[in-house]
Amino acid sequence: MTTPIDSSRRGFLRQTGTTALTGLAAPWLLNLAAIGEAAAFSASDYKALVCVFLVGGNDYANTVVTFDDASYAKYNAIRAAGTGSGNSGMVLSQASLAATELRPAVALPDGRKYALNPNMAGLASLFNAGKAAVQLNVGPLVVPLTREQYNSTNRVKYPLPPKLFSHNDQQSVWQSSSPEGATTGWGGKIGDMALTNNGDGLFSCISVAGNQVFLTGDAALQYQCSATAGAIAVKSASDNFFYQPEMRTAFLAMLQQNRTHMLENEYNAIMRRGMAAQAKVSAGLAGVSLKTAFASGNDLADQLRMVAQLIGARGALGARRQVFMVSLGGFDLHDYLDTKHGPLLKKVDDAMTAFYQATVELGVANQVTTFTASDFGRTLSSNGDGSDHGWGSHHLMMGGAVKGAAFYGKAPPVSVTDTAAAQDQWHVGQGRLLPSTSVDQYAATLARWFGVSDAELPTVLPNLKNFGSVDYPVNLGFLG
């Protein structure tokens, strides 16, 4: 809250956020369009951001795999050193990577090449077709850091993200710039800016992955859906406590009455709003029929199918700007990475590839941008059949608006050292990557495409003010 404009806007948004806890939320949200002060942008088209969160800390070196001969030889030597015999999944063969080699339109410097994990053929094809891209070595930063500054004891001048290498905290830092206990996330704050563009602000931020701080804004609430059932029914209005139809009818009438007692009245107002939202979502989904096939037995595919259906129902929901979140767990592979990581990445590949095809079917491929995130990357060095907590990682962006067949950011050298050698500036031991791109830069690039103005970005991303140099641009350039 550094300027009167920010203070006024954020004060208004907090007021609407407070009323969202009561029955007053419905008329406030429905009439936000009349209050120009809160509008960050005015959109007549449709756009959606979809966050795919890989819970547990995805192993970057086994996902976006170094492929050129010189770098691969280093990767092979480092990973093989600790694996023992027979752990081929920890050290992917160069031959197995040939089918998923990523062929950028402009080659990387120094002859560097990458391939995706052999289980990610669909995303490799999308990359090579110009519909997906890779952001190299991105992770939470408060300020730009060299390794010497990371090792410094001056944390006032060189602050670190709070509680590095902690799962819960780094999930929260990725989603909100703050450790566990944060109450708002940058996806929700982007949703704040979009409320006035949506006929019903309740559907600006939708989670198909349970309660997530990422989607909570100052005013925007996260509406939660089931991956298989869609709208989640209000329990007290849908359970079988009342078996007789007459009793159920009477109970539902009681839930929706206007009451003289303030708390009773607000409770009933919330119930009315919940049941109205459920009915609206259910009706909207009933009008959507997708021909795109999604893999069965794949939790992430189920979630992304539901997101595609909700996008298909955008007209019925009155939505022009939406932020979604889905997730897949199981990536904390200190052990069994050699056998478990490949199948997890196949789930990611099948789900994301089908989702892109669904956006093509719906005619919104250029209007939906999907991106991956995770707690952190992992160590390049092996502990036998797994890897340990890291920091920076490589991530994927997908969609028709993505400037694909390209790598963004700096390709880190393949190393596990933390010496003073210049070529090892991006490592802090065991192959942990010191991020050369911040989450704030990554998020700002997505937010600008979504429609958030440069002036509004600092209210969404509090650390963004520390970036903006040639080496740390606010706009990473991967979106048109």
ABEGO torsion letter per residue (X at the ends): XABAAAAAAAAAAAAAAAAAABAAAAAAAAAAAABAAABABBBABBBBBBBBBBBGGBBAAAABBBABAAAAAAAAAAAAAAAEBGBAAABBBAAAAAAABBBBABBBBGGBBBBBBAAAAAAAAAAAAGABBBBBGBBBBABBBBAAAAABABAAABBBBBGBGBAAAAAAAAAAGBBBGBABBAAAAAAAAAAAABABAAAABBBAAEBBAAABBAABBBBBBBAAAEBBBBAAAABAABABAAAAAAAAAAAABBBABAAAAAAAAAAAAAAAAAAAAAAAAAABBBABBBBBGBAAAAAAAAAAAAAAAAAAAGBABBBBBBBBBGABBABGAAAAAAAAAAAAAAAAAAAAAAAAAAGAAAABBBBBBBABBBBABBAGABBBBBBBBBBBBBEAABBBGBBBEBBBBBBABABABAAAAABAEGGBBBBABBAAAAAAAAAAAAGBBAAAAAAABAAAAABGBAABBABAGABX
